[in-house]
Every structure is written in structure tokens, then in C-alpha cells.
Amino acid sequence: FNITGDVTAEIISQDLNGRSAVVNHGASYVAERRFVEGIELINKGLRMSPQEPEKAYYNRGLAYENLGLHDKAFDDYLKALELKPGWEAPKRHLYRYTGIEY
């Protein structure tokens, strides 16, 4: 019995836009500091073309940063900002990395 898998499957089956449910579930793992699991689900969700991919890239960036994978984190923050120009959250992280205002 896999509670996480069962819960994820249930969320997806009830959600007409299951793509976003997978990404959101991954983001909840990131919030719980379960970074590797969060990255896995976010990657799966990104392959499904979620409605708001910028949030997936941002949350995956947070996970990568917490795992010390700063190049990957930077790339994801940059992608999030490209997808949603002006979004302050990834701009702050990019500024921390570069000292450049985006």
C-alpha cells in the first residue's frame, strides 16, 4: 500500500487538469523539505505540460537550491521568470545569485 501514490492517483483522477495536480503535489513535497521526491513529481508534471509551468520551475529551483545544486536552481529560476516576466519571487533568487536586477 503506497499512500503517496494512491493519494496522487486519486487527485489526478478527480482533477480534469491532473497535470497541475502532479506539479502541486511535488510543490507540497518541496514545502515539506522532501526535495528529491518533489523534484521527481515536478519533473513528471512538467512532462505533462501543466497550465502554470513557471510555478513548477520555481518550486523545482527551490528544491535544487536546498540540495546545493545551484546551477540547476539558477536555470529554473530563470526559466520561471522567462515564462512569467515580472514575477518577483524568481527575480529575488536570481538577484541573490548574480547581484543583477532582472
C-alpha positions as a Python dict, from the first residue, in 0.01 Angstrom:
ca = {
    (1, 'F'): (0, 0, 0),
    (2, 'N'): (154, 325, -118),
    (3, 'I'): (-34, 614, 42),
    (4, 'T'): (150, 881, -156),
    (5, 'G'): (96, 707, -488),
    (6, 'D'): (-265, 633, -403),
    (7, 'V'): (-333, 992, -298),
    (8, 'T'): (-164, 1127, -611),
    (9, 'A'): (-362, 890, -833),
    (10, 'E'): (-685, 996, -661),
    (11, 'I'): (-606, 1366, -702),
    (12, 'I'): (-530, 1315, -1070),
    (13, 'S'): (-842, 1108, -1134),
    (14, 'Q'): (-1066, 1374, -974),
    (15, 'D'): (-891, 1668, -1138),
    (16, 'L'): (-970, 1739, -1501),
    (17, 'N'): (-633, 1908, -1515),
    (18, 'G'): (-429, 1632, -1350),
    (19, 'R'): (-115, 1786, -1494),
    (20, 'S'): (-131, 2065, -1241),
    (21, 'A'): (-219, 1826, -960),
    (22, 'V'): (109, 1639, -1009),
    (23, 'V'): (307, 1964, -1003),
    (24, 'N'): (118, 2085, -696),
    (25, 'H'): (183, 1757, -517),
    (26, 'G'): (554, 1796, -599),
    (27, 'A'): (548, 2151, -464),
    (28, 'S'): (396, 2023, -140),
    (29, 'Y'): (688, 1783, -107),
    (30, 'V'): (929, 2073, -156),
    (31, 'A'): (747, 2265, 119),
    (32, 'E'): (788, 1959, 344),
    (33, 'R'): (1162, 1957, 263),
    (34, 'R'): (1125, 1629, 73),
    (35, 'F'): (1326, 1773, -212),
    (36, 'V'): (1416, 1464, -415),
    (37, 'E'): (1056, 1341, -415),
    (38, 'G'): (934, 1690, -502),
    (39, 'I'): (1172, 1713, -798),
    (40, 'E'): (1058, 1374, -925),
    (41, 'L'): (691, 1473, -921),
    (42, 'I'): (757, 1818, -1065),
    (43, 'N'): (957, 1661, -1349),
    (44, 'K'): (666, 1426, -1417),
    (45, 'G'): (422, 1717, -1412),
    (46, 'L'): (637, 1925, -1647),
    (47, 'R'): (635, 1639, -1898),
    (48, 'M'): (254, 1663, -1887),
    (49, 'S'): (253, 2035, -1982),
    (50, 'P'): (90, 2195, -1675),
    (51, 'Q'): (-114, 2514, -1703),
    (52, 'E'): (134, 2720, -1500),
    (53, 'P'): (478, 2576, -1574),
    (54, 'E'): (650, 2878, -1422),
    (55, 'K'): (540, 2762, -1077),
    (56, 'A'): (684, 2417, -1144),
    (57, 'Y'): (1019, 2562, -1246),
    (58, 'Y'): (1024, 2794, -946),
    (59, 'N'): (946, 2517, -697),
    (60, 'R'): (1195, 2283, -858),
    (61, 'G'): (1450, 2564, -833),
    (62, 'L'): (1383, 2586, -459),
    (63, 'A'): (1439, 2213, -427),
    (64, 'Y'): (1761, 2221, -629),
    (65, 'E'): (1889, 2515, -423),
    (66, 'N'): (1822, 2332, -99),
    (67, 'L'): (2010, 2030, -233),
    (68, 'G'): (2308, 2253, -319),
    (69, 'L'): (2252, 2219, -696),
    (70, 'H'): (2287, 2590, -759),
    (71, 'D'): (2340, 2580, -1137),
    (72, 'K'): (2015, 2388, -1179),
    (73, 'A'): (1837, 2619, -934),
    (74, 'F'): (1955, 2927, -1123),
    (75, 'D'): (1838, 2779, -1455),
    (76, 'D'): (1495, 2701, -1313),
    (77, 'Y'): (1452, 3046, -1158),
    (78, 'L'): (1549, 3200, -1491),
    (79, 'K'): (1301, 2977, -1678),
    (80, 'A'): (1025, 3069, -1431),
    (81, 'L'): (1093, 3437, -1492),
    (82, 'E'): (1100, 3387, -1870),
    (83, 'L'): (758, 3222, -1851),
    (84, 'K'): (615, 3489, -1622),
    (85, 'P'): (806, 3815, -1669),
    (86, 'G'): (797, 4045, -1369),
    (87, 'W'): (734, 3771, -1112),
    (88, 'E'): (915, 3891, -801),
    (89, 'A'): (991, 3554, -637),
    (90, 'P'): (1232, 3421, -901),
    (91, 'K'): (1370, 3773, -953),
    (92, 'R'): (1480, 3782, -587),
    (93, 'H'): (1658, 3448, -615),
    (94, 'L'): (1829, 3547, -939),
    (95, 'Y'): (1944, 3871, -779),
    (96, 'R'): (2093, 3677, -488),
    (97, 'Y'): (2291, 3465, -733),
    (98, 'T'): (2411, 3743, -961),
    (99, 'G'): (2364, 4080, -795),
    (100, 'I'): (2185, 4184, -1116),
    (101, 'E'): (1828, 4315, -1122),
    (102, 'Y'): (1611, 4112, -1358),
}
